[in-house]
Amino acid sequence: MSVRTFVPNWVDLRELWRLAMPVAVVQLATLLMGAVDTAMVGRVSAAHLGAVGLGNIYFFCVSLFGIGLLMGFDPVLSQAVGAEDQPAIARAVQRGLILSAVTAAVASVLHAVSEPVFTFLQQPDSIIPLAAGYAEGLIPGMFPFFAFMLIRLFLQAVGDVRPVVVVVLAANVANFVLNWMLIFGNWGAPELGAVGSAYGTSICRWIMLLGLCALIWRRLGPAILRPRRAALSLRALGRVMRVGVPVGLHFGLEYGVFAAAGLMVGLFGETAFAGHQITIQLASFTFMLPMGIAQATAVLVGRSVGARDPRGARRAAGAGLTAGGAAMAVCAAAFVLFPAPLARLFSPEVAVVSAAVALVPVAGFFQIVDGIQVVGAGALRGLADTTLPMLAVLVSFWVVGVPVSWAMGFPLGFGPVGIWWGLAAGLGVASVLLLVRLRIRFARPARRVVIDASDDQGPG
């Protein structure tokens, strides 16, 4: 199969950007909510700030797998939309809401027992009660968090993400007001500090879910108001989970490797770790753009598969890789050319800025391969191909990335810079392996993922 078959036309690129940009805005707005929480709680005390940091780490460790499970509906929904299969869309939405409820229940139980977990992990005694209270304050918002994500996947599949943008931007305003009330005790509210921030987050998640449902009820209502017995099929849910479980493991492996890098950098002292945190924040911010492109690519590939358009699927993958590589090339140039001004956005301390300046250009070098690997995984997810991409990430990050980071950081004496070069090596290997998988997978006939016996199994 010629590489030329992946070359997109202007229509492909325009369609990609039309879907990717709102998704990226949603990702950035969600990131902003967390940044506002951190900034406002930081005005209370260092202990409250530490509690929010620890509580959020726990939340993401618990929730990432559930997020991945729901991502199993990404190709199911987009392929059903491409095939114009309304019953399959309704079944997927109903099953997604069931799985959201189950996942939320499990996550809630784990958050309810967070205090002994923090004690077992030997966290500071001054932070544990606050962090546990923060984790418990997130429990009321568990179901809306997962259900909102499921409905967002539905809207991405049908190509209308604007209501999500409206709701998330409104939630940012509500989050600021609720933080002001519940963290500091304004307008007659109790002064709860970090715990108040968690309750504000839970309320905002209900606002997001209910607001989104209200905005799109005409489109969403028909998919959920008529219960379908097939939605309760355990066999069908198992097939969805076979797609989603590897995505959850993929996310966990990727999150874990950056956590491991942070632990290694922390051994070099507070200043080095502060520089690492600044670099992570910058990389996380720019990562939202290829993440949006990856999600759009998954949808467009899935739609083409559902419509039995293999050429369109290849062009959609090519459009995603082109756009992701170009966007991250611009970010890479900014990281390499302007590390000091970027670092000073986060800290005025000369030592901390110097530590970040050593790391930011390295993060710049891996921007392009990071964009390629996340978009490549998105294109494969559109085909419901998730297991081998997960194994590729396992090999790239944990067989290559972490050992190289340790070797360069400690025995070879490069310190934090060496640890970041190890991350770059892992991302580079991941991008190569996923591109190879992409070439192999798209050389075969593309078929809809079979969840129910009625799903179209014709060649694409």
Residue pairs with C-beta under 8 A, 6 or more apart in sequence:
1 439
1 442
1 443
3 439
5 311
5 314
5 315
6 314
6 315
6 317
6 318
6 321
6 442
7 315
7 318
8 16
8 315
8 316
8 318
8 319
8 322
9 315
12 300
12 312
12 315
12 316
12 318
12 319
13 319
13 322
13 323
15 300
15 319
16 293
16 296
16 297
16 300
16 316
16 319
16 320
16 323
17 323
18 159
19 156
19 159
19 161
19 296
19 299
19 300
20 292
20 293
20 295
20 296
20 297
20 323
21 292
22 161
22 162
22 164
22 165
22 292
23 156
23 161
23 291
23 292
23 295
23 296
24 288
24 289
24 291
24 292
24 293
25 165
25 168
25 292
26 152
26 161
26 164
26 165
26 168
26 292
27 288
27 291
27 292
28 285
28 288
29 165
29 168
29 169
29 171
29 172
30 168
31 284
31 285
31 288
32 172
33 171
33 172
33 175
33 201
33 204
34 56
36 172
36 175
36 176
36 179
37 52
37 175
37 179
37 197
37 200
37 201
38 49
38 52
38 53
40 176
40 179
40 180
40 183
40 197
41 48
41 49
41 51
41 52
41 179
41 183
41 193
41 194
41 197
42 48
42 49
44 183
44 184
44 193
44 194
45 193
47 126
47 127
47 130
48 130
48 193
48 194
49 194
50 124
50 126
50 127
50 130
50 131
51 127
51 130
51 131
51 133
51 134
51 194
52 131
52 134
52 194
52 197
54 118
54 123
54 127
54 131
54 134
55 114
55 131
55 134
55 135
55 138
55 194
55 198
57 259
58 111
58 114
58 117
58 118
58 131
58 135
59 111
59 135
59 138
60 255
61 252
61 255
62 107
62 110
62 111
63 107
63 145
64 248
64 251
64 252
64 255
65 248
65 249
65 251
65 252
66 103
66 104
66 106
66 107
66 146
66 248
67 146
67 149
67 248
67 251
68 244
68 245
68 246
68 247
68 248
68 249
68 250
68 251
68 252
69 99
69 103
69 241
69 244
69 245
69 247
69 248
70 96
70 99
70 100
70 103
70 146
70 149
70 150
70 153
70 244
71 153
71 244
71 247
71 248
71 381
72 240
72 241
72 242
72 243
72 244
72 245
72 247
72 386
73 92
73 95
73 96
73 150
73 153
73 240
73 244
74 153
74 156
74 157
74 295
74 298
74 299
74 302
74 381
74 382
75 243
75 298
75 302
75 305
75 381
75 382
75 383
75 384
75 449
76 88
76 92
76 240
76 243
76 384
76 449
76 451
77 89
77 92
77 93
77 153
77 154
77 156
77 157
77 302
78 156
78 157
78 298
78 299
78 300
78 301
78 302
78 303
78 305
78 306
78 382
79 302
79 303
79 305
79 306
79 382
79 384
79 448
79 449
80 88
80 89
80 92
80 157
80 306
80 448
81 89
81 157
81 158
81 159
81 302
81 303
81 306
82 302
82 303
82 304
82 305
82 306
82 307
82 309
83 306
83 307
83 308
83 448
83 456
84 306
85 306
85 455
85 456
86 222
87 228
87 454
88 451
88 452
88 454
88 455
89 154
89 157
89 223
90 222
90 223
90 224
90 226
90 228
90 231
91 228
91 230
91 231
91 236
91 451
91 452
92 154
92 240
92 451
93 150
93 151
93 154
93 220
93 223
93 224
94 223
94 224
94 227
94 228
94 231
95 231
95 236
95 237
95 240
96 150
96 153
96 154
97 147
97 150
97 224
98 231
98 232
98 237
99 146
99 150
99 237
99 240
100 143
100 146
100 147
100 149
100 150
101 143
101 146
101 147
103 146
104 142
104 143
104 145
104 146
104 147
105 142
107 142
107 146
108 139
108 142
111 135
111 136
111 138
111 139
111 142
112 136
112 139
114 131
114 132
114 135
114 136
115 128
115 129
115 132
118 127
118 128
118 131
118 132
119 128
123 131
130 193
130 194
130 195
131 194
133 194
133 195
133 198
134 194
134 195
134 197
134 198
135 198
136 195
136 198
137 195
137 196
137 197
137 198
137 199
137 201
137 202
138 198
138 201
138 202
139 202
140 199
140 202
140 203
140 206
141 201
141 202
141 203
141 204
141 205
141 206
144 202
144 205
144 206
144 208
144 209
144 210
145 205
147 209
148 205
148 208
148 209
148 212
151 209
151 212
151 213
151 216
151 220
152 161
152 164
152 212
154 220
154 223
155 161
155 163
155 164
155 216
156 295
156 296
156 299
157 299
157 302
157 303
158 219
159 299
160 216
160 219
163 212
163 215
163 216
164 212
166 211
166 215
167 207
167 208
167 211
167 212
167 215
168 208
170 207
170 211
171 204
171 207
171 208
171 211
174 203
174 204
174 207
175 200
175 201
175 204
178 199
178 200
178 203
178 204
179 196
179 197
179 200
180 186
181 187
181 189
181 196
181 200
182 189
182 190
182 192
182 196
182 197
182 199
182 200
183 191
183 192
183 193
183 194
183 196
183 197
183 200
184 191
185 191
185 192
189 196
190 196
192 199
213 220
230 236
230 452
233 452
236 451
236 452
239 449
239 450
239 451
240 451
243 384
243 386
243 449
244 386
246 386
246 387
246 389
246 390
247 381
247 386
247 390
249 390
249 394
250 377
250 386
250 389
250 390
250 393
253 390
253 393
253 394
253 397
253 398
254 393
254 397
256 397
257 397
257 398
257 401
257 402
257 423
257 426
258 280
258 423
260 402
260 405
261 276
261 402
261 405
261 419
261 420
261 422
261 423
262 273
262 276
262 277
262 280
264 405
264 406
264 409
264 410
264 419
265 272
265 273
265 276
265 409
265 416
265 419
266 272
266 273
266 276
268 415
268 416
271 351
271 352
271 355
272 355
272 415
272 416
274 347
274 349
274 352
274 355
274 356
275 343
275 352
275 353
275 354
275 355
275 356
275 357
275 358
275 359
275 416
276 355
276 356
276 359
276 416
278 343
278 346
278 347
278 352
278 356
278 359
278 360
279 356
279 359
279 360
279 363
279 420
281 346
282 335
282 342
282 360
282 363
283 363
283 367
283 370
286 328
286 331
286 335
286 367
287 370
287 374
289 324
289 327
289 328
289 331
289 371
290 324
290 327
290 328
290 370
290 371
290 374
290 375
291 374
293 320
293 323
293 324
293 327
293 371
293 375
293 378
294 320
294 324
294 374
294 375
294 377
294 378
294 379
295 378
296 320
296 378
297 316
297 317
297 319
297 320
297 321
297 324
297 375
297 378
297 379
297 382
298 378
298 379
298 381
298 382
299 382
300 312
300 316
300 319
300 320
300 382
301 313
301 316
301 317
301 320
301 378
301 379
301 382
301 383
302 382
302 383
302 384
303 316
304 310
304 312
304 313
304 316
304 382
304 446
304 460
305 313
305 382
305 383
305 446
305 447
305 448
305 460
306 448
306 456
307 460
308 458
308 459
308 460
309 460
310 442
310 445
310 446
310 460
313 382
313 383
313 442
313 446
313 460
314 442
316 379
316 382
317 379
317 382
317 438
317 442
320 375
320 378
320 379
321 372
321 375
321 376
321 379
323 375
324 371
324 372
324 374
324 375
325 368
325 371
325 372
325 375
327 371
328 367
328 368
328 370
328 371
328 372
329 367
329 368
331 364
331 367
332 364
332 365
332 367
332 368
333 364
334 342
334 364
335 342
335 360
335 361
335 363
335 364
335 367
336 361
336 364
336 365
339 356
339 357
339 360
339 361
339 364
340 353
340 357
342 356
342 360
343 352
343 353
343 356
343 357
343 360
344 353
346 356
347 353
347 356
355 416
358 416
358 417
359 416
359 417
359 420
362 417
362 420
362 421
362 424
363 420
365 424
366 423
366 424
366 427
366 428
369 424
369 427
369 428
369 430
369 431
370 427
370 431
372 431
372 434
372 435
373 393
373 396
373 427
373 430
373 431
373 434
376 389
376 431
376 434
376 435
376 437
376 438
377 389
377 393
377 434
379 438
380 386
380 388
380 389
380 434
380 437
380 438
380 441
381 389
383 441
383 442
383 446
384 449
385 437
385 441
388 437
389 434
389 437
392 430
392 433
392 434
392 437
393 430
395 429
395 433
396 426
396 427
396 429
396 430
396 433
397 426
397 430
400 425
400 426
400 429
401 422
401 423
401 425
401 426
401 427
401 429
402 422
402 426
403 422
404 421
404 422
404 425
404 426
405 418
405 419
405 420
405 421
405 422
405 423
405 426
406 419
406 422
407 418
407 422
408 414
408 418
408 419
408 421
408 422
409 415
409 416
409 418
409 419
409 422
410 418
412 418
414 421
445 459
445 460
446 459
446 460
447 457
447 458
447 459
447 460
448 455
448 456
448 457
448 458
448 460
449 455
450 457
